[in-house]
Amino acid sequence: MNTRSDRPVLGITMGDPAGIGPEIIIKSLTDPEITNLCTPVVLGDLEILKKADINFAVLPKLVTTDDLSCDFSNFPTGCLVRLSSLNPNVTELGHPTPDTGRAMETYINTGVDLALSGAIDAMVTGPITKTGLKLAGSSFHGHTELIAHKTGTDNFAMMMAGTRLKVVLTTIHIPLSQVPGQLTCREITRIINLTRDTLITRFGIPTPRLAVAGLNPHAGEQGMFGNEEADIILPAIIQAREKGVDIAGPYPPDTVFFNAVEGRFDAVICMYHDQGLIPFKLVHFRDGVNTTIGLPIIRTSVDHGTAYDIAGKGIADPTSMKEAIKMAAVQAVNQKRHGNGNGN
């Protein structure tokens, strides 16, 4: 069993109070493996969590506080920081409101502040929706943009990570028709370097092996199906290789993920959203984790949404939340060992 000093302090944001976030947090914190791994600091709402803790198995173990300046490591079983006081009789599960939107944005902003100050070692974010943020009047579309803005980070990327496959996206939420025009040698090089550095400092892989997926069928087939591989992707790979990066490609997208799952690569650099997420979710649909790389703080998240349709029914699967907590703890430990604050 870990000693108290071994366990990283993790801030866990409740996500949208109208979604499954409260339920999967409660379910995760009933697992001894999780509570032995870290000191949880839940950032949320006491009354909403009470509705989720139907067996009253978690909340009695958490010290409830409003004090953001306290030393969270003093609470051996964790604590709950009350950041909102929503009326559980008015807050309808499955239906976001301006109040729930403001609450979930408050949880995120507080988590970032605590991580930047060193009060917590990492933050794990529960599921939110663009709808909730919009109702709250937020100018952000999701966690990544909000956290990057709040931390003043320009050099960041989205990694989907599991035990068998890790993918990093070069472009994310843009129409497929716009992808070729957004790809540049400079941007791909940035993603390659960021991925390599993150695997070293936060995943503890001394010499990461990277693969790069091509954009076109058969990776262009020597120009028969497109020139992006030869003109843009390959020059970025060559530049990275000349600087000592263990990297190969561009590989045909229909084979590279199989080789990565077989253990030949530690991560695959992908050109667009679905290219990476379709194979990733095929392998890690239940236990995948979304982690933002390049931030000055550690942030992991569940790889699913608020699931409004099942909120409050007691059937939400906490697997992704548990894996996000585990990964945040691993990254926190590796970062301390490496002595680097931001993975760069």
C-alpha positions, 0 to 999 in steps of 0.5 A: 500500500502507498504511504500518504506521502507517495500519493499525488493530490488530484483535483477532480472536477465534477463536470456538468452537474446535470450529467453523469459526472457526479455518478462516475466520480462517486463510483470511482471513489468507492474503488480502493485501487483509486483511493490508494493511488491518490488523494482526491480533491473533488471540485463540485457541489455537495448536494448534487453529489449527495444525489449520486452517493445513494449508498452514502459510501463516499461523502462521509470519507471526504472532508468538506471545505470551502477553503481553497487555501488549505493544504489538501495533503492533510486530508488522508481520505480526500476532500470535497471543495464546495464551489457551487450550491445548486438546488437538487430539487431544481437541477434536473438531471439530463437538462443543462441550464445557465446555472449548471453551465456556470458551475461546471466552468467554475470547477474547471477554472478553480482546478487550473488555479489550484494546479498552477499554484501547486496545491494539487499535482494534477487535474482530472476533468469530468464530462461537460458539453458545449451546450452547457458552456454556451448557456453560461455565456462562455466564449469557449467550446470545451476544456482544451481551449478554456484551459489553454487560454487560462494557462497562456499556452499556445503549444498544446495538442490532444492525445488520446491514450490507453495501455495499447494505443496512443494517438495525437492529432495534428488537426482536430475539430475542423471539416474534413475538406479543410484538413489538407490546407491546414497541414504544414511541415512546421505544424507536424514538426511541432506535434512530433516534438511535443509528443516525444517530450510528453512521452518522456517526461509524463509517461516515463518512456525514455526513448519513444518510438513514434509513427506518423500516419499519411493523409491519403490512401496508401500514404499517397502511393508515391503521388498517385493519390496525393502529394501531401506525404512527399511535400509536407509530412515526410520533410517533417519526419526527416527533420525530426529524425535528424534531431534524434527522434525515433520516428518512422513514416508516413505509413498507410493509415490502414496499417499503422494502427495495427502495428502500434497496437502490436507494440511496435510504436509508443504513439501515432501522429495522426493528420485529422480527428477521425483518423485517430479516434476511430481506431483508438475507440475501437481499442479503448472505447471504455477505458480511453483517456483524453489528456492535453499535452503541452500544458504547464499543468497535468490534465486528463479527462474521461473520453466520453460526454455527459450522457444526459440520456442516462444521467441519474439512472445509476448505470453510468460506467466509471471505467474511463474516469478511473483510468483518467485518475490513474493516468493523472497519478502516473503523470504526476509521479513521472513529472516529479521524477523528471523534474520538468513542469510542463513536459517541454 
